[in-house]
């Protein structure tokens, strides 16, 4: 089955824009207009970033994990979006006081999406929670609270990240950059096969990748959808174009 969506570029040449699935929130009470209902939500920065990078975005709300492989088979790339804390039981830990409430449907669905993308060698990008969940999916653990990476509640901050030379991420963004951040958890023990590809000044792992895997796999701790740098998403889209 041919994936992607056919279109026409500015010179009238037929092109195929890869279809990038992005996981979503599932909120019990969201308000818009006169409505307050349960809703599958995705901050608009995600589809905008996919579009700016040359792809087409499809929302992937939580579903039965048994359907994950069928969903991934219809996609050219997968993004696991940011969001709530991963439930500590997923990595064999007890919940600490500053860890947020569980999002069990998201955990189960997104772990299944990660497993399916890895199995099918579909390009995979984890963003913030998505990077943490990638680490957990491969047997890693998380630090449940760190200070200094979320400046105010509900307000994105920022700090510098430095790439590891020779890494996948370092090839995409070779210089130290200032990135939008909002997180209070981080990678502790790395999952099987994962290696760091960027760090913050305090040593926190800010990006990781899976060099032993045949597919394109990258996780970043920050939120590229909140900034102007499209290089990480463009790298995913380019990998999805040739996958």
C-alpha positions, 0 to 999 in steps of 0.5 A: 500500500502506498503511504503518504498523500499526493499533492502538487508543489509550486511548480506543478510537479506531483509530490507526496507529503508524508503522513505523520501521526501525532498522539493526543491528549484525552481530557475529561472536560474541555471547553469551546463555544457553548460546549464542555465535553470529553475531548481528544486534544492536541496543541496547534503547534504540533500540526503547524510544525509538521506542516512547516516541515513538509508533512501532513499531520494526523491526530492519533487519540488514545485507542485500543492498544491492539490497533496500534500496529494497524494505525502505524501501518497507514502512517509514514512517521509517528510523533509521540507528543508531550503531556502528563507524567508517565505512571511510575508503575510503568518503570517499576517505581512508586509514585513520588509526591510531585509526580502528576496523576496517571494518564493510563489510556495514553500510557497504554496507547502510546507505548503500543504506538512506540512498539509498533513503530519500532517493529515496522521501522517507521520513523519515530520522534518523541517529544518531552513526555514522548522521549521519556515514554520511549525510554520506558518502552525500552526498559529505562527509568525516569527521575520523577522530579528535577528543578530548573526545567520549568520556570513557571506553571503553565509557562514555557521556559528555555535553556541551552542544549548541546548536541553529542558530536557524531550523533543523529541529533548532532547531524541534524542540529550540530551547534548548541541551541536555546530550546523551549522547555517545560518539564520536571521529569527526566531520563534516569537509567537509559533503555536498552540500546538508547544513547544520549545525543544532547545534554543540558548544562546541568547534565540532564539528557535532553535528546536520545536515539537508538543507533542500533535500530534500522529505523529513524528513532529520536527523542527530544526533551524540549518542545520544538512545536513552541519554537521556530526551529523546524530542523528536528521535525524536518529530519523526521519528515525527510526520513518518512519520505524515504522510508 
